[in-house]
C-alpha cells in the first residue's frame, strides 16, 4: 500500500482533524509530509530489522517494518491530535507536526 494512502487512512481515522485540514486546504500537504515521514521510518525499520535478523526474508522484513512504522505514526498522530477533540486542532498545528516528523526522521 502506498505511503500516501496509508497516511490518508490514518488521517481519516480522526474525522475532526481530517475535516480541519480539508477546510484549511492543508490535507494534501500534511498528508504528503506525513507520508514522507512514514517512508523514512519504514526504511529505517527495515535496516534495523535486517541487522538484527540477517537470515530473515527481505519481504518479511519489509512487512514487519511497515507494521512498526504505521503503528508508530498512528500513536504519534493520536498523541498530537487526540480523536476526542482535545488538544490543538488547526491546519497550522498539523503542518508543524508533520514538519517536525520529517526533520527528525
Buried (B, 14 or more C-beta within 10 A) or exposed (E): EEBBEBBBEBBEEBEEBBEBBEEBEBBEBBBBBBBBBBBBBBBBBBEEBBEEEEEEEEEEBBEBBBEBBBEBBBEBBBEBBBEEEEEEBBBEBBBEBBBBBBEEB
